[in-house]
Amino acid sequence: MGRAVGTSVRRMDGDDKVTGAAKYVDDLSFPDMLFGATIRSTISCGEIVNTHIGLPPEFVVADHRDIPGANHVALIDPDQPCLAEGPIRHYAEPVLLVAHADRRALFGVEARIRFDYRERTPNYDPERSDTCFKQIAIDKGDLARGFGDADTVIEGEYRTGHQEQLYIEPNGVIAVPGDGQITVYGSLQCPYYVHKALVVVTGLAPARVRVVQAETGGGFGGKEEYPSMLACHAAILAIKSGRPVKMIYDRVEDLLATTKRHPSVVRHRTGVTRDGRMTAMDIDVVMDGGGYATLSAVVLSRGVIHAAGPYRCDHLRIRGRAMMTNTPPNGAFRGFGAPQTQFAIEAHIDRMAGALGLDPLRLREINALRPGDTTATGQTLGKDASALPVLREAVKRSGYKQKRRAWQGTNRGIGLSLFFHGSGFTGAGEVKLASKASLELTATGARILVASTEIGQGTRTMLAQIVADAMALPYSSIEVHAADTDAVPDSGPTVASRTCMIVGKLLERCARDLRRKLGKLTPAEYFTRHGAVVVTAQYEPPPGQVWDDQRYAGDAYGSYAWGCNVVELEVDPVTFEITPTHVTAVAEIGRAIHPVMAEGQIQGGTAQGIGYALLEEVVMRDGRMANAQLTNYIIPTPMDAPLIDVAMIERPYAHGPFGAKGVGEMPIDGPAPAVVNALRHCGFDVRAIPATPERLMAGKLKVEELAVESFS
Amino acid sequence: MPAGASALSLARPRTLKAALALLAEDPELMPIAGCTDVFVGLHFGTSGQRRFIDLWGLDELRGIALVRPEPSEAPVLRIGALATYTDIIASALVRRRLPMLVAAAREIGGAQIQNRGTLGGNVANASPAGDTLPVLAAANARIVLRSAGAERRVAMGEYYTGYRTSVRQAHELITAVEIPPVAGRQWWRKVGTRKAQAISKIMMAGVRGPVVRIAIGSVAPTVVVADKTARCLSAGGTLAEAQALLGDEITPIDDVRSTREYRHQVAQNLLAQFWRETE
């Protein structure tokens, strides 16, 4: 059929969002609703010994003793309290909750509550931390032999900073109590994560807890785990007061208290032959987890698996650890560990090329993964392994070779990055999730029942396109049910570039199943005779996919999307300001279900990656974000974003819906290293991002110095 | 946490005379106009001000014209305190007489800020990062202050007394800025944290004429008029000598936007660029 898939149909949520009819959580209201606020720690390490509350009785105040169930935010480890009981591990840790019927009464309320602390010396350096959340080791081949085969060994250390997701709508929820039950509406990515956390904190049976996603103004991973915390807070106040409670963060609170991208330190030692073949890779990855474990273990996992980049190397050792520091917990953010480690390898490749006297493009061509090659975890790649096709297309489209020669020795630079990104949960993750999706026949077509959320990226539209074509029905006949845990099955979290490839595939199976049931009947005819019918599909791994979690070896992902960025920029010699002038972004994503939205993901991810590379710096002072305002946390405006030329290559993946793989995260893996490599082309040695003018000023090196120093 | 709106009070006089009378009675009132910084302070809870007097409706403070304050004096460019950045950008008179002010106005905030923010507000706010202040200082502007009983003019170089403090008395209003004719080529450059909607990390205004004038922002508690540097260049000193003097005339700090080292280095680089481009 192919009527909807591959065409840029009208967005299902577009009209409501453009006209203002869409209801975000702060647009919702319930009778007798209170407004809640969070009182947070003002130290980074120590404990609370006394609490002084100077509030009149019309305020509802709750602390950890008001938690009916267990006091932790259920995610991976139960280490993070929902409300601190005494010990404090980071600034802005939630301690007390306050609610009042008048929202304005809460302004300045924190000044009327005081804690006496016993302070301890905080640690902000992940490399000096004595608490490790997670360690991962990947070994392949014989490292000593690999270094023995090398002509030279090249080392390097690369650093990345925090990054804020900066969804436009801050975090917010409303908890509505009922008779022995609770319903939470919120701006969130993962209704069933919130559901699980609420069951633990409220002590209610799962059937008595309901989570409904409100229209959500962006997530980027920042609403993967944090809404679980906020939903529990609102629920505690709602249960205590017996009234609905709305909690909406303002931008400052959202920036100060919620998760960011993990800062990282990555060290490479690479054995390479004179002609540019990598024979051994020894990689050490350290990530700063912040005060509690949250998702650090899995962020680290994706980080280390992508740490060798899209390159073949028979002998390899990767060691990774996520460490505790006394800062607010870091968490999920588009890319999920891979942008950090692929920044390191891609910057390292250009330094190696300089040391070997090779063009960085040539070094990539020699070592890029090809179909049939194995990755760091020993996964044998299928025919859709597209490192060389994306590299060649990007080089051709951008005129890389000619510009590289012409701009040598000027203040213009051009740099390249090659990258890949696994779609779906890592290793056995999808098998453990065992996601389900359902499709319900309606009188006019079908209704999609999934917990996968629309957060601006186009989930509803894209899933409806897949169902429409698999059922041979018009796109306009497909509806999508709200992400409401009382009504939809757990199709897993809306993360990990999995919604299209995994959930889309489940729905494709449902749609084909339902189509078989209909036989020659139209939905209306079938509905009239048999009434509503619901079909459900559950995840099954593609045949032959094997993962060994003990050895960290095997098929880490069902498939990978592949990308190549070429960044062109200019450095102002007076101010060291960097102006990216053009980006070529080539992506191989299997199949673009909705070409305009897929390109939008690539455009947006690339712009966000440019911000990560050049502008976005979380200034931490004493464990506290010192620039927690949009005035001083600098993201790119349209005037800062270069022209981005996107080219999509489609090499269908056999187990994705209509051949599709994931696209959401990969675009942010490539811009930062391509920027830094373009700066190297201009004669600047930058190994830490953001590459601010201040950092660039300090990193100006002559190119000949670089070559000598690289062999240290 | 934002300040609760119910805790605020606002007076709205219809004439300048009424405004000055209100201020004479109650010097605690904070004059406001475009509010582009006031709202930020209230929202972040960093402003202790609770009582305001809104000048926005006082059209008599809005004009841009050539005037002769003294019959013997050459005409000066008089910009009313309530002239917005958009008014300044649109004014052919300002473009002709003081193009560096137009250049500065174009780079302030975004279109919305330029529509609301006023020249008088930028002066009154007294931020070391105020973008128009180096321009006014380099142009030898005078700030016109009026109270119920009197009017006085203060040279820009003498207007600020320290970080966010000035000679303006609580019962005085800034009514206008007067800029005498500027002899020589004008030069302006802002170095912000990004290409729009950015607070300045450093900015420099320069005039290259018979007398060289240089003023720099965001490198000290107040705008710096780099007199020694300018005199050195006026007297035919080398650029290197001038750059060394400039290094002593500024006292930049590390903050969330930039570093002391960067501001030092870039101030000297900007001086070189100014000198090169105005030859």
Interface residues (C-beta under 8 A of the other chain):
Chain A: R104 A105 L106 F107 G108 V109 E110 D250 V252 P573 V574 T575 F576 E577 L615 V619 A626 N627 Q629 T631 N632 I634 P636 T637 M639 D640 P693 E694 M697 A698
Chain B: M1 P2 A3 G4 A5 S6 V40 F44 G45 G110 V191 T193 R194 K195 A196 Q197 A198 I199 V256 R257 S258 T259 E261 Y262 Q265 V266 N269 L270 A272 Q273
